[in-house]
Amino acid sequence: MRKTYFLLFGVGLLVELAGCAPQTGTVWDDPVYARLIENYQDIDFNVAPGDTNDQPAPGTEAILSAKEALSLGDAITITVANHPRLRTAAYAVLAAEGREVQARLGPNPGLGVEAEALGASEGGGGETAYVLRQEFISAGKLDKAGRVARAEQLVSRAAFNAIKYELIGGVKQAFYAVLAAERRVAARKELADLAAQLLQAAEARVEAGAAIEPDRLRAQVTHEQARLALRTADAELEAARKTLSVAMGLDAPLAIPLAGDLESLIAFPSQDEVLQRVLAWNSRLQAARHSRERARRAHELAKAEAWPNVTAFAGPRYSDIDGESTLDAGVVLEIPLINRNQGAIAEALAERLRAGASLGQTQLELIEATSQAWIAYDLARTVVETYREVLLPKTRRTLELTEQAYRTGKFDYLRLLDAQQVFVETNVIYLDALLGLHRAASELESLMQIELGELNAKDTFIQPTNTKEVSP
């Protein structure tokens, strides 16, 4: 009975020790995500870099219900708080944090109970031994493993930021695409109205004998083309709004109107300054740097794992036969004769070299992407400035002179309608150029990781252009 009692006691102690390990508590809900998205709880985007807030980001319904029109800042706030791709990256950060905690934990001690001749009906039975075993990690492996896991966590955080700025850039482009599509619809509608008036005037002139049938056919073709262009513009607007909603992480098109200025643009510094910021701030490059550091630490860990760990054990032993108690103790040390972790060391070294090469490749890719984005931006800026400073003023002046000539009887009504069409068409092309400039600027902002309001929007190279509506 004594032996059975000691056995049960030992098993109970083992179970009790197994339940003593500290637990890490994590609440898997939106507040966890809100703590990870950093500075985006402010709708007006006036949060200083580095500030944190434990409050959940405002929900989509709360923002939309409180606004008569959706600003770019609101759209970005909803995107960061709602987009499932960013949420996935955020929880990957949490997973990396958990792996770091686990990597720094040493092995648990083990308690063993060994009993002989349990339940013997006769005689004094055998021996009962209690053994406490503990493995001791050598060569600082736990600290090195924790450093590897820490580097992995930094990689996941950099990946989170890279996705964040990629999504912000996509929202900016989609937002301005909607603004451009709205203005394009208005311009196409004006063209359709002018084409209808042109057709009406041509038919009247043909009926009066002042024009021939080809003039009416030309007006009919122009009218049909204008109607198709308007229908196309309407479809493009609907598609642009759906694209914006998807970019924001929403599964339904936005019904709220947008509030934004298509002609307000950020003035970037020189190309060299832009590239310097990209190479210093871009999260893709940060992730590559952390990956290289992670590979270096993994190589150090692999070399440390060649050293064997030490396992020590000790415990009392009671003999029923002799009626005495003794103490057992011992040490076990693995002899690294065959396995010295040489394969893992070679693999870790190769991964370290690969990570270094990958960092160089990432840097080259960012230099190329920045160069291409800058060329697109510079070209788009030239096109926009040419239209703003040369083509739009000339078409506007042409229209004004044509109106004066029409009022004095020098030009007929068809000539006036043609001048109006040219003016509106020029404005449509100008809108396309503006949208291209915004796309290039958003690409540069994403590469530089510029948040809304970080650069002074009023320091722009372009001012709003007077695109007044011209009435027939």
Buried (B, 14 or more C-beta within 10 A) or exposed (E): EEBEEBBEEBEEBBEEBEEEEEEEEEEEEEEBBBBBBBBBBBBEBEBEEEEEBEEBBBEBEEBBEEBEEBBBBBBBBBBBBBBEEBBEBBBBBBEBBBBBEEBBEEEEEBBEBBBBBEEEEEEEBBBBBBBBBBBEBBBBBBBBBBBBBBBBBBBBBBBBBBBBBBBBBBBBBBBBBBBBBBBBBBBBBBBBBBBBBBBBBBBEBBEEEEBEEEBBEBBBEBBEEBBEBBEEBBEBBBBBBBBBBBBBBBEEEBEBEBBBEBBEBBBBEEBEEBBBBBBEBBBBBBBBBBBBBBBBBBBBBBBBBBBBBBBBBBBBBBBBEEEEEEEEEEEEEEEEEEEBBEEBBEBBBEBBEEBBEBBEEBBEEBEEBBEEBBEBBBBBBEBBBEBBEEBBEBBBEBBEEBBEBBEEEEBBBBEBBBBBBBBBBBBBBBBBBBBBBBBBBBBBBBBBBBBBBEBEEEEBEBEEBEBEEBEE
